[in-house]
Amino acid sequence: MNGLDWAVLIAYFGVMVAIGVWSHKRVDNVSDFFTAGGKMPWWLSGISHHMSGYSAVMFTGYAGIAYTYGVTSFITWSFPIAIGIAIGARLFAPRINRLRSRLHVASPLEYLKNRYNLKTQQALAWSGMLLKIVDVGAKWAAIATLLSVFTGVSLNQGILITGVITAIYCTIGGLWADALTELGQFIIQLLAGVAMFVAVVAKLGPYGGFFGVWDEPELDGHAKPLVGPYGTVFLLAFLFIKLFEYNGGMLNQAQRYMATANAREAARSAKLSAVLWLVWPLVLFFPMWMSPLLVDAKKPDGSDSYALMTEQLLPHGLLGLVIVGFFSHTMAMCSSDANAIAAVFTRDVAPVLSKRARVWTDHAGLIAARLTTVVFLGLSMAVATQVNSPAFKDIITVVIKWVAGLMGPIAIPMMLGLLRPFRRSGPTAALTSWGLGLVAFWLVNYPIHWNVDGGVPLQYQVSIPLAVSLILYIVIGHIKPEDTPERDALIERINTDDDSAAAVLPTQQEPASPKTVG
């Protein structure tokens, strides 16, 4: 990097902070901070939903997969995400929006204390928060890894720089700041991604051009859709996981649906995000597929290949823009996660821990939300310093194995609890599926993995916990049905298009109370 690249990077950070300050004027209460008051346009929500699913892991961990295996990086990652969101546009997005518009909640988990009971809500809230700390920690480590390649700063220094900048703008401006910065980040990503695509295509002439290049020995097997550990079982498992994860199971995407004016706008938002996930990653991944022709990765997993290629191919200025694109991915996801977890803590957890939290004024609630955001970011940055340690292994292991494997047991009760066909599944089904799903994750990834020759294949490590949770949730719901008139009425409010259904059940109290139905 030279002075021009640094100027681009510093200007980007300045704009992010300025957006946070401007967004501060639009935040008057907790609803504004966590759900934009339901005033976000569908197209901004859709772009924000799309961007909040990226991070620098794509340019490190998934760049390594693309470097080693080729197009399977798209087939087994962004393609199932696109399909999952497209399904969710009809199945989940409208219902999640009605949580805000009809139940007047500000956290995706807030409705669970009436859908199940307080114990279930707290179990999902605490486990979701802990998982997100690990997830976001991996994202900080990914961007710090890229920053070290370009600037030479240490991993911990990179984590500190990106974390502090993110904390400033998302703490000040809430979800509005997140969405507006993600819009800016999408534009930056568009310019940077096209620049990199063009630079790589320009280098392919000696290799047979855009289509002939696939015959090169360095790309042997790169055109196969499913190779290595990323086979058919992994693809199907990942599709199922992403159906839940990217439609609200990881909380931050649920907020984008809640932020729109109504259920129809939420569905349009999801459809836009699905289209972007289907098309745009192809532009981003193509240079990664070609990287074995152009660079020799220094790391065994190839996670530094994209950064090395960027340094070689792009002139200064454009190099700075691509680096900004790396930051934009990670800061978009981490800031949205921080906002979601702050919502869960202040709306779901704090009122149970403290009587004072149950009667917070708007001002006190905002202070608590902002303080929680800072604490969450600090904890995730601390975890980031432990990535590549014996406990967490490498970045892509954290993202694929830990996050994908643990997300299912948390998301199953939350997401399926919205739907009429699962109204018989109550607190027993929810807690059992959650608890034994976590036990299944531990067994498959550790005791069984250690005692199987060659270890348990990755596709089973991530799919078995979700399958266990899903089966238990459905079966226990039929063996021990716990549907009540109150729970049925709540489900009807979430599932009925006619706004007159809002009169079926009294509005959920604000702030959250520890009293439960059933």
LOGU-652618 format. One record per atom (N, C-alpha, C): x negated, y, z; residue in one letter. Coordinates in steps of 0.05 Angstrom, whole numbers, plus 5000, padded with zeros to 4 digits. Layout:
BEGIN
XYZA/...
//
This chain:
BEGIN
498349765000M/500050005000M/498350255000M/499250464984N/497850714985N/499750934996N/498951184994G/500551405005G/503351414994G/503651354968L/506351374956L/508151154967L/507150914971D/508750694983D/509550765011D/507650875027W/508250955054W/510351175055W/510251355035A/512251575034A/515051465030A/515251265012V/517851145006V/518851005031V/517150865045L/517950715069L/518850905091L/517251115096I/517951305117I/520551455111I/520851525085A/523351665077A/525751485081A/525451225076Y/527651035081Y/528451025111Y/526451005128F/527051005156F/528451265165F/527551485153G/528851745160G/531751755152G/532351645128V/535151645119V/536851465137V/535751245145M/537251065163M/538051205189M/536151345200V/536751495225V/538751715220V/538551855197A/540452065191A/543251965187A/543551725175I/546151605173I/547351545200I/545651445218G/546651385245G/547651635259G/546151855256V/547052105268V/549652205256V/549852195229W/552352275216W/554752105225W/554251835227S/556451655234S/557351695263S/555551815279H/556251865308H/558752035310H/559252205291K/561552385291K/564152235287K/563951995275R/566351835269R/567051635291R/565451635312V/565851435333V/566951575358V/569451545364D/570651665388D/571351465409D/571551215402N/572351005422N/571150735415N/571750535431V/570650275427V/571550155400V/574050205393S/575150095368S/573550205344S/572950465345D/571350585323D/568550465322D/567350415346F/564650315347F/564450035336F/566449865342F/566249575335F/567749505309F/569949645302T/571549575279T/572149805260T/570750025264A/571050265247A/573950365248A/575450295269G/578150385273G/580050285251G/579250075236G/580849965215G/581050155191G/579150335188K/579250535167K/577250495144K/575850275144M/573750235124M/574950145097M/574150275075P/575150185049P/574349905043P/576049755027W/575449475022W/572849435008W/572149614989W/569749574974W/567249624991W/567349815010L/565149845029L/564949615048L/567149515057S/567149275074S/566049035059S/566649005033G/565648775018G/562648795014G/561649025007I/558749065004I/557349015030I/558549125052S/557349085078S/557348795086S/559548655081H/559748365086H/557548215071H/557148285046H/555048155030H/552248215041H/551748465046M/549048535055M/548348425083M/550448405100S/549848315128S/549248015129S/549447885106G/548747595105G/545947555096G/544447765088Y/541647745080Y/539747805102Y/537247735098S/535147825115S/532547775100S/530347855113A/527647805100A/527047505099A/528647335112V/528247045110V/528446955081V/530147095066M/530347025037M/527647055023M/526047255031F/523547315018F/521147185032F/521747025052T/519646865065T/520346575065T/522246495082G/523046215083G/524146105058G/526146245046Y/527346145021Y/525546194997Y/523746384999A/521746414978A/519946174977A/519346075002G/517745835003G/519145594991G/521745564996I/523345344984I/523345374953I/523745624944A/523745674915A/520945614903A/518845684917Y/516145634907Y/515645334905Y/516645184924T/516144894925T/518044734908T/520644804909Y/522744634896Y/524244764873Y/524145024870G/525445154848G/528345224853G/530145164834V/532845274834V/534645164856V/533644954870T/535244844892T/535545054914T/533845264915S/534045474934S/536645624930S/537545654905F/540145784899F/542445594903F/542145354893I/544345154893I/545145084921I/543145064940T/543844984967T/543945214987T/543745464977W/544045684996W/546145884987W/545646054968S/547546264961S/549946154946S/549745944931F/552045834917F/554145734937F/553445564957P/555445484976P/556545714993P/554945924997I/555946155011I/558146294995I/557646324968A/559646444951A/562246284951A/562046024948I/564445854948I/565845874975I/564345864997G/565545885023G/567046145028G/565946365020I/567246625023I/569646645005I/569546534981A/571846544963A/574146384975A/573646164988I/575746015002I/576746175026I/574946295040G/575646455063G/577246705057G/577046805032A/578547045025A/581546995028A/582346755024R/585146685028R/585746565055R/583846405065L/584346245089L/583846405115L/581646565116F/580846685141F/581046995142F/580247125120A/579947415120A/582547555129A/584947485118P/587347625126P/588047575156P/587547335165R/588247265193R/586447405212R/583847425206I/582047565223I/582647865224I/583547975202N/584348265202N/586748305221N/588548115221R/590948145238R/590248135268R/587948025274L/587048025302L/586848315312L/585848485295R/585548775303R/588248915299R/589548885276S/591849045270S/594348965286S/594548715295R/596848625310R/596248575340R/593948465345L/593248405373L/591648635386L/590648815369H/589149045378H/586648965394H/585148775383V/582648695396V/580348815381V/578048845394A/575748965382A/573448755379A/573848515389S/571848305387S/573148065374S/571747925356P/572947685343P/573747465363P/572447455386L/573047255406L/575147335426L/575947585425E/577747685446E/580447545447E/581347445424Y/583947315423Y/583947035436Y/581546925441L/581346645449L/582346595477L/582446805494K/583346755521K/586346705521K/587846805501N/590646745498N/591146505480N/589346465461R/589646235443R/589045975458R/587045985476Y/586345745492Y/586545825522Y/584345905533N/584346005561N/581646155565N/581346265589L/579046425595L/576446255594L/576546015604K/574145845605K/573145795576K/574945735558T/574145685530T/572945935518T/574246165522Q/573246415511Q/570346465521Q/569946435547Q/567246485559Q/565146295548Q/565946035545A/563945845535A/563045925506A/564945995490L/564246065462L/562746335461L/563546515479A/562246775479A/559346755488A/558846615510W/556046595520W/554246435500W/555346215490S/553646055471S/553246205445S/555246355436G/554946515412G/552846735415G/552846865438M/550947075443M/548046965444M/547746735458L/545046625460L/544046525433L/545746415417L/544946325390L/544146565373L/545646785375K/545047015359K/542347145367K/541647125392I/539047235400I/536847085386I/537046815384V/535046655370V/535146705340V/537546725329D/537846775300D/536547045292D/537247255307V/536147515300V/533147525305V/532247375326G/529347365331G/527847255307G/528947055293A/527746945269A/527647155247A/529747325245K/529747535225K/527647745230K/527247825255W/525148015262W/522347895254W/522047645260A/519447515254A/518947505224A/521147465208A/520847455179A/519947725168A/521247945177I/520448205166I/517748285176I/517048215200A/514348275210A/512148125195A/512847875187T/510947715170T/510447865144T/512547965131L/512148105106L/510648365110L/511248505132L/509948755138L/506948715142L/506248495155S/503348435159S/501848385133S/503248255114V/502048205088V/501248465074V/503148665075F/502748915060F/501049115075F/501249125102T/500049345117T/497849255136T/497748995142G/495748895161G/496548935190G/498849045196V/499649065224V/500248795236V/499948765262S/500448505274S/503448435274S/504048185280L/506748085281L/508348245301L/507248275325N/508748415346N/509148715340N/507148835327Q/507549115320Q/509749145299Q/509848965280G/511948975260G/514648935272G/514848745291I/517448705305I/518348955319I/516449085333L/517049335348L/517949555329L/516649595307I/517249815289I/520149785278I/520649555267T/523249505254T/525549505275T/524949385298G/527049375319G/527849645329G/525849815334V/526450085345V/528050245325V/527250245300I/528750395279I/531650305278I/532050045277T/534749925276T/536350005300T/535049985324A/536550055348A/537550345348A/535950525337I/536750805337I/539350845321I/539450755296Y/541750825279Y/544250655286Y/543850405293C/546350245298C/547450305326C/545750385345T/546750455371T/548250725371T/547350905355I/548651165353I/551251155338I/551251015315G/553551035297G/555350795296G/554750575309G/556550345310G/556850215282G/559250095277L/559749955253L/559750135228L/560650385232W/560450575209W/557550605200W/555750645219A/552950675211A/551850425198A/552650185208D/551849935196D/552749925167D/555349975162A/556449945135A/555250145116A/554950395125L/553850595107L/550850555100L/549350455120T/546550395114T/546450145096T/548249965099E/548349725082E/549049805053E/550650005050L/551250105023L/548650215010L/547250385026G/544750485016G/542750265011G/542650075028Q/540849845025Q/541449685000Q/544049664994F/544849514970F/543849654945F/544049914944I/542950064921I/539950034919I/538550054942I/535650014941I/534949734932I/536449534942Q/535949254934Q/536449214905Q/538449354894L/539049334865L/536749424849L/535649664856L/533349774841L/530849604844L/530349514869A/527949364874A/528149084861A/530448954863G/530748694851G/530548694821G/531648884808V/531448904779V/528548964771V/527149134786A/524349194780A/522648944781A/523048784802M/521548544804M/522248334783M/524848314776F/525748134755F/524348204728F/524448464721V/523248554696V/520248504696V/518948564718A/516048524720A/515248234716A/516748044727V/516147764724V/516747674695V/519047754684V/519747674657V/517547764637V/516448004642A/514348114624A/511847934625A/511447784646K/509147614648K/509547334636K/511947274627L/512546994618L/511846934589L/511047144574G/510547104545G/508546874540G/506246864553P/504346644548P/505346364556P/507446364572Y/508546104581Y/511046014566Y/511646144544G/513946054528G/516346224532G/516046444546G/518346634550G/520346534570G/522646674571F/524646634591F/525646344592F/525946214569F/527145944569F/524945724567F/522845774553G/520745574550G/519045524574G/519045714593V/517245694616V/517745454633V/520145334632W/520845114649W/519244864643W/517844854620D/516344614613D/513444624625D/512744844637E/510044874649E/509744674672E/507344544674P/506844354695P/507244464723P/506544714727E/506844834754E/509844844763E/511644834743L/514544844749L/515844574746L/514244364747D/515344094745D/517444044767D/519843974759G/522043924778G/523444174788G/522544414780H/523744654790H/526544704778H/527244584756A/529844624744A/531944434755A/531144244772K/533044054784K/534544184806K/537144154807P/538744294827P/538444194855P/537943924859L/537843804885L/535343634887L/533343724902V/530843574905V/529843584933V/527843414939G/526643414966G/528743354987G/528543505010P/530443465032P/533143585026P/533443735004Y/535843884997Y/537443724977Y/538743514986G/540243344969G/543243394970G/544843194960T/547743234959T/548943254986T/548043095005V/549143105032V/548643375044V/546143475040F/545443745051F/547243955038F/547743945012L/549344144999L/552244145009L/553343905012L/556143885022L/556343985051L/554343905067A/554244005095A/553944305096A/552244415080F/551744705080F/554244855070F/555644745051L/558144865041L/560144885064L/560444675079F/562344665101F/561444865123F/558844865129I/557745045149I/558245335141I/557545405116K/557745675108K/560645765105K/562545585101L/565345655101L/566145775127L/565145665149F/565745775175F/563946005183F/561345975177E/559446175186E/559946445173E/560246455146Y/560446705132Y/563246825131Y/565146685143N/567846795145N/568446885174N/566446885191G/566946985218G/565746815240G/564846575234G/563746405254G/561346515268G/559746685254M/557446815266M/558147105274M/560747165275L/561847415287L/561447665271L/559047725261N/558747985247N/560348005222N/560647795207Q/562347805183Q/565247835190Q/566147725212A/568947765221A/569548055225A/567648215235Q/568048495240Q/568648645214Q/567448555192R/567948695166R/570848645157R/571948415162Y/574748365156Y/576548535175Y/575748555200M/577348705219M/577349005213M/575249105200A/574849385196A/576649505174A/577749335157T/579449435135T/582249495146T/583849635129A/586349745138A/588449525143A/588449315126N/590449105129N/589448845118N/591048635119A/590248365111A/589548355081A/591148495065R/590648485036R/587848615030R/587248835043E/584648955038E/582348775048E/582748625070A/580748445079A/580248225059A/582348125046A/582047915026A/580448025002A/581048264994R/579648394971R/576648424978R/576148495003S/573348525012S/571848265010S/573148045018A/571847785017A/571347694988A/573247754970K/572947674942K/570547824930K/570248084936L/567948234926L/565348114936L/565248044962S/562847924973S/562147664960S/564247504954A/563747234941A/562547274914A/563647464898V/562547514871V/559647594873V/558947774891L/556247864894L/554347634902L/555347464919W/553647234927W/553247034904W/555147024886L/554846844863L/552946944842L/552847204838V/551447324816V/548747444824V/548647604844W/546247764850W/543847594859W/544247384875P/541847224883P/540347094860P/541747054837L/540346944814L/538047134805L/538647394806V/536647594798V/534347594819V/535047564844L/532947574865L/531247314865L/532547094859F/531146834861F/529346774837F/530046884813F/528546814789F/525546864792F/524747094802P/521847134806P/520646934825P/522146844845M/521146644864M/520746374850M/522546304832W/522246054818W/519746054800W/519046284790M/516646314772M/514046344788M/514246384814S/511846454829S/509546254828S/510045984825P/507745804822P/505945864798P/507045994777L/505546064754L/503746304759L/504546474777L/503346744780L/501546774804L/502046624826V/500546654850V/499946384863V/497946374879D/497346134896D/497946214925D/500046104936A/500846164963A/498646074983A/498146245003K/496146185023K/497246015046K/499946045050K/501145895072K/502145625061K/501945415076P/502845145066P/505745135057P/507445285070D/510345275062D/511045475040D/509045625030G/509545805008G/511046055016G/511346105041S/513046335050S/511846605044S/509246615037D/508046875030D/507846915000D/509046734984S/508746754955S/510047004943S/512447074952Y/513747304941Y/512347564947Y/511347584972A/509847824979A/507247854963A/505847624959L/503447634943L/504047714914L/506147604903M/506947664876M/507747954873M/509048064892T/509848344892T/507448524891T/505448464907E/502948624908E/501548624881E/501648394867Q/500148364842Q/501548504819Q/504248494818L/505748574794L/506748854794L/507248974816L/508649234816L/506749464822L/507149684808P/505549924813P/506350054839P/504650224850H/505250364875H/507750544870H/509250574890G/511850704888G/514050494885G/513850334864L/515750104862L/515149894883L/512549864889L/511849674910L/513049764937L/512950024942G/514150134966G/517150094966G/518450114942L/521350074941L/522049784947L/520449594937V/521049314943V/520649254972V/518549374984I/518149335013I/520549445029I/521549675020V/523949785032V/526249595029V/526449455006G/528449255002G/528249035022G/525848945029F/525448745049F/526648835076F/525849085083F/526849195108F/529849215108F/531049305085S/533849345084S/535449095089S/534448865079H/535748615083H/535948555113H/533648565126T/533548475154T/534948675172T/534548935168M/535849125185M/538849125182M/539849055158A/542749035154A/543848805170A/542648575169M/543648345184M/543348385214M/541048475223C/540548495252C/542248715264C/542648935251S/544349145262S/547249055264S/548248905244S/550948805245S/551248595267S/549248425270D/549348225292D/549348365319D/547748575322A/547648715348A/550348835354A/551648955334N/554249065339N/556348855347N/556248625334A/558048405340A/557648305368A/555148265376I/554648155402I/555348355424I/554948615418A/555748815437A/558748815441A/560248765420A/563148745422A/563948505439A/562648275435V/563248045451V/562648085480V/560348205486F/559648245514F/561548445528F/561948675516T/563448885529T/566448825530T/567448685510R/570348625510R/571048355522R/569248165521D/569947885530D/568547805555D/566047885559V/564547785581V/564547985605V/564048235599A/563848435621A/566348455638A/568748445626P/571148455643P/571448225662P/570247995656V/570347765673V/568247795696V/565947915689L/563847945709L/564348175728L/565748375719S/566048625736S/568948735734S/570048785758K/572748905758K/572649185746K/570449325750R/570249595740R/570449605709R/569349395696A/569349385667A/572249355656A/574049255672R/576849225663R/578349495661R/577249695673V/578649955672V/576750175661V/574850095645W/573150285632W/574750495616W/573950745618T/575050955600T/573750915572T/574751065552D/573551055526D/570551135527D/569951335543H/567151435545H/565451215558H/566351105580A/564850895594A/564550645576A/566650575561G/566450345543G/564350385521G/564250635511L/562250695490L/559450675501L/559050785525I/556350765537I/555550475541I/557450315551A/556850025555A/556249885528A/557749955507A/557249835481A/554449905470A/553750155473R/551050235463R/548850115480R/549150105506L/547149985523L/546849685516L/549049555513T/548949265506T/547549215479T/548049395460T/546649375434T/543649385437T/542749575453V/539849605458V/538749355472V/540149255492V/539149025507V/538948785489V/541048735472F/541048515454F/538648525434F/538248765423L/535948795405L/533348745419L/533048835443G/530648785458G/530148495463G/532248345471L/531948065476L/531247905450L/532547985428S/531947845403S/529047905394S/528148145399M/525348215392M/523348045409M/524048005434A/522347835451A/522247555441A/524547445432V/524647175421V/523047165395V/523047385379A/521647385354A/518647335358A/517547425380T/514747385385T/514047095390T/516146925394Q/515646635400Q/516146465375Q/517046585353V/517346425328V/514546335319V/514446085310N/512045945303N/510645825328N/512045835351S/511145705375S/512145415374S/511045245392P/512044965392P/515044945397P/516245145411A/519045125418A/520845175394A/520145365376F/521845445354F/520845355327F/518345295324K/517145215298K/517145465280K/517345415253D/517145635234D/519845775230D/519845985215I/522146155211I/524445995198I/523945855177I/526045715163I/527245485180I/525645375198T/526645165216T/528745295235T/528145525245V/529945665263V/532645725249V/532345835224V/534745915210V/536445685201V/535245475190I/536745255179I/537645065201I/535644965217K/536344755237K/537844865261K/536745065274W/537945175298W/540645315292W/540545505274V/542945665269V/545145505256V/544445365234A/546445205220A/547444975237A/545644855252G/546444625268G/548244695292G/547644935304L/549145015328L/551645175322L/551745295298M/554045465291M/556645315292M/556745065281G/559144905279G/560744875305G/559444775326P/560944735351P/562044995362P/560845225356I/561845485365I/564145575347I/563845545321A/565745655302A/568345495299A/568145235303I/570545065298I/572945155314I/572745175341P/575045265356P/575945555349P/574045725344M/574646005338M/576146025311M/575145895290M/576245925264M/578845765259M/578745505267L/581045335263L/583345415282L/582745545304G/584745645322G/586645855310G/585745965287L/587346165273L/589646035257L/589345785250L/591045655230L/593345495242L/595645505229R/598045365239R/597645055241R/596344925222P/596044635224P/594644535249P/593144715262F/591644635286F/592744755311F/595344825311R/596544945335R/596744755358R/596644495353R/596844305375R/594144285391R/591944365378S/589344355392S/589144585411S/588844525437G/588744725458G/586044735472G/586044825497P/583544855511P/581844595513P/583144365518T/581744115520T/580244045495T/581644075472A/580444015446A/578144205440A/578644465446A/576644665441A/574044625457A/574344595483L/572044565500L/570544295495L/572044085491T/570743825486T/569243825460T/570443935439S/569143945413S/566644125414S/566844345429W/564544515433W/562344375448W/562944265471G/560944145488G/559543905476G/561143725465L/559943485453L/558543545426L/559443755413G/557943845389G/555143935395G/554944085417L/552244165426L/550543925435L/551843735448V/550343495456V/549443345431V/551143325411A/550343195386A/547943325373A/547943595374F/545643745363F/543043665377F/543143655404W/540743585419W/539843305414W/541743115413L/541042835408L/539742795381L/541042905360V/540042865333V/537342995328V/536943235340N/534543375334N/532243315352N/532743175375Y/530543125393Y/530342825400Y/531842705419P/531342425426P/531442235402P/533542255386I/533842075363I/531642135342I/531242395337H/529242485317H/526442375324H/525842375350W/523142285359W/522841985356W/525041835356N/524941545356N/525641415329N/526041585309V/526541485282V/524041525265V/523241315252D/520841325235D/521241545213D/519641745213G/519941965194G/521842185203G/523242135225G/525042335236G/527842325222G/529742455234V/532442475222V/532342675199V/533342595175P/533442785153P/534843045160P/533843265147L/534843535154L/537943555150L/539043425129Q/541843455124Q/543543345146Q/542543135160Y/544043025182Y/543543185208Y/541243305210Q/540743475233Q/542743715235Q/543443825211V/545244055211V/548143975209V/548743745197S/551543675192S/552943515214S/551443355228I/552643175248I/553943335271I/552643545282P/554043705303P/556643825295P/556743925270L/559244045260L/561343825256L/560543595245A/562443375241A/563643275267A/561943245287V/562843155314V/564843355325V/564243615323S/566143815334S/568743815319S/568643795292L/571043805276L/572843565282L/571743325283I/573343085288I/574543095316I/572943165336L/574043175363L/576243385366L/575943615353Y/577843835355Y/580643735344Y/580543595321I/582943505308I/584243265324I/582543065330V/583542825343V/584742885371V/583243045387I/584243105414I/586743265413I/586943445393G/589443595389G/591843425385G/591443195372H/593743005367H/594142825391H/592042745404I/592342565427I/593442715451I/592442965455K/593243125478K/594143405467K/596543425455P/597443685445P/597843885468P/596944135464E/597244335485E/598544595473E/600144555453D/601544795442D/603744875462D/603945135466T/606045255483T/607445465467T/609845555476P/611245765462P/609546015459P/607946085480E/606246325478E/604046295457E/602846065457R/600646015437R/601846005409R/604145875406D/605345865379D/606146145369D/607146305388A/607846585380A/605446745371A/603146705385L/600746845378L/599846755350L/599846495345I/599046395319I/600846505296I/603446525302E/605246625282E/604646925275E/603847075295R/603147355290R/600747375271R/598947195274I/596447195258I/597047095230I/599046925227N/599446785201N/601746895185N/603347075195T/605647175181T/605047445167T/605747455141D/605247695125D/607147925134D/609547855140D/611548055147D/610748205173D/610448465172D/609648615195D/611648605218D/614148525212S/616048505234S/615348285253S/613548095245A/612647885263A/610947995286A/610148245283A/608548365305A/610148395331A/612848375329A/614448395353A/614748135368A/613547915357V/613947655370V/612647645397V/610247755399L/608647735424L/607748005433L/607848065459P/606948325468P/604048375460P/603448635455T/600748715447T/598748625468T/596448515459Q/594448435478Q/593348675494Q/592948635519Q/592048855536Q/589248935529Q/588649195534E/585949295531E/585249445557E/582849405567P/580849215559P/581648925566P/579948735558A/580548455563A/580848395593A/582848235599S/583348155626S/582747855629S/581847765653P/581247485656P/583747305658P/586147425659K/588547255660K/588947115633K/589946885634T/590246725610T/592946605607T/593546515582V/595946365577V/595446075583V/597345945596G/597045665601G/595045605623G/
//
